[in-house]
């Protein structure tokens, strides 16, 4: 082995992190954010951006996007190197979000998050007057895009107006709808929050498709 290769990131690890990075981009697109280029699909682009002298730098994987229907609504996706991810890393992220007026953050961690970090995120996301909120995913969560699996039906998150129209049309209270937990993998993927309604479209042999609605709780 060449001595210069000792500290280089193995090809298998580069390929793994490219898959995680690619799924993260697909996820924010599905959440309604704008990606200006499809270069995230290209592993050579990933290497050019994130490798320096053969070493993967996760800080270079970070990216920021804006909502399709509201350019002022920004989202920042970070891939911290820390193992485990602690409160110090979260504080740095929160400060960055405040400084750049970003309202939503996603942390993709490689190992685990400390109990204190998880608690801090719960506090942040439950504050009534919060200026930002944070979602977390392990790298393992994003190795595969679960929404692309043939057994996972198409999900569509309703706007507040669409939700009101649905409830009025069927004369329902939202509590009468079937439920989906915020911890459900698909709910996490779409960033569903309590009170939101998701439309689920399944294939049906008899009618062509079967539509249901679920309330996130």
N, C-alpha and C positions, 0 to 999 in steps of 0.2 A: 504493500500500500504506500502511495506517495504521502510523505509527511504533510504536504499541503492539503490533503483530503481529510485529515484527522478531525478538524473542526467544522467541516462542511456539513450542511444539513443533508441527510440521506434523501435520495430521490423518492422513496416511499413516503416520507414525511412531507415532502413538498407536494406530492400528488394528493395526500390526505388533506392538507390545509387548503389546497386549491378547491377541493370538493366542498369544504366547509364555507370558504369565501364565496363560491358560486351560489350555493344554496342561500346564503345570507342575502345576496343580491336579488335572487328570485323571490325571497320572502318579502323584502321591502317593496318590490314591484307589485306583488299581490296585495300588499297593504295600501296601495294607491300612491306610492311615491315614484318619482321620476328618475330613471337612470338614462343619462344622455348618450350612452354608448353600450353596445353589446359586447365590448371587449372583455367583460368579466367572464365570458364563456371560453376565452382563449388562455390556455395554460402558459403559453409563451409570453403573453402580456403580463400574466401574474408573476412569472419569474423575473421579467424585466423590471417590474415595479417593486417587488418585495424581496428579491435576492440581492445581496451585496457581497461580492467575493465568495459566492457559493453558500452564504449563510442567510437563512430566512429571518427577516426582521418583521415581527408581527405589528409593530407600530405603523409600518408601511401598508398594512392591510386595512387600516382604518379608512372609513369613507363616510361622507355626509350627503344626504339627499333632501329634497323638498317635496311636499305633498303636491300632487297633480292639480288639485282644485284650490290650493291655498299655498302659494310660494313662501308665506311667512311661517308655515308649519314645517319645521326642520327636524330631521332625525339623524343622530350620530351613532355609527356602529363601530365598536372598538373590540380589539382582540388582545387583552392584556397577557403578558408573559408570566405574571406572578402565579406561584403555586404554593398555597392557595391564594385566591383573590381576597384581599382584606379591605378594611375600612379606608385605609390610606389611598388605595387605588380608586375607590368610589368617591372619596372627597375630591381627588384630582379631576375625575370625570365630571362631577357635579359643578365644580368651579369652571371647567371648560365650557359646559353647557350654559351656565349663567353668563359667562363672558361673551359667548357667541350667540346668545338668545335662541338656543336650541331647546325645544320643548319635550323631545322624546329621545331616549338613549337605549341602546341595546348592548349588553355586555356578553361576549362570547368567550367563555373561559375554558382552559384546557384541563384543569384538574378538578378542584372543588372551590367553593366559596366558604369563608369562615362563617360561624354562627352569627358573629357580630355584623358581618357584611349583609347576610340575609335579613337580619333584623332591621338593619338600617334601610334596606330597600323597601321592606314592608311599611316602615314608618313614612318614607318618602311618598310611596304610592297611595297611602290612605289619608294624607293630609288634605283637608278641604280646599285650602287656598294654595295648593302646590303650583309651582311655576314650571315643573318638569316631572317626568316619570321615567322609570327605568325597567326594562325587561331583561331577563337573563336566560341564556341558553348555554349548555355545555357544547363543546365541539362535537361530541358524539351525537347530540340532538340533530346537528345539521350536516352530518356525513351524507345523509340521503334526504331528499326532499319528499316528505311523506305525502304531500298532496299530489305527487306524480304517480303514486301507487295505484294500480288498476282497481283496487278494492276500496279506495277512498273516494267518496262522491264529491262532486263540485260544491264548494261552499261560497256563498256570497253574503257579505256583511251588509245589512240594511242600514241606510241612513236613518236619522231620527224621524224625518218626514215619512220615509217608506214604512217605518215601524208603526207610526200613527195611522197611516192609511190601511195597513194590514189589520190592525186591531179594530178599526172602525168597520172595515168591510165584513169581518166575521163576528163583530160584536163581542169581542173577547177582552178580558183583562190580561195583562201580560203574564200574570201568575198562572194563567190557565194553559200557557204554552208548555210543551215539553222542554226539558232543560239540558244545558250543556255546561259543564264546570269550566272555570277559568284555567284549571290545571290540565284539561284535555289537550293532548298534543296538537290537534288541529286548531283549537281555540288559542293556544299559545302562539302558534305559527301566525295566525291572523291578528294577534294582539287584541283579542276580544276582552272587553271590560264588562263588569256587572251591569246588567240592564240592557245590553245590546242584544239584538236579535240577528240570527244568521239563517239564511235560506239555504236549504240542502237539496240538491237535485240528484236523484238516483236514477239509474237506468231501470226500465221496467219492460218485461217481455210482453205485457198486455197493452199498456198505454204509451209505451215509448219512453216515458220518464215519469218519475214520482217525486213530488215536491213536498217537503216538510219544513217546519220552522222550529227553531229552538232558541230559548232565552238563556243568555249567559248569566250564571250566578256564582 
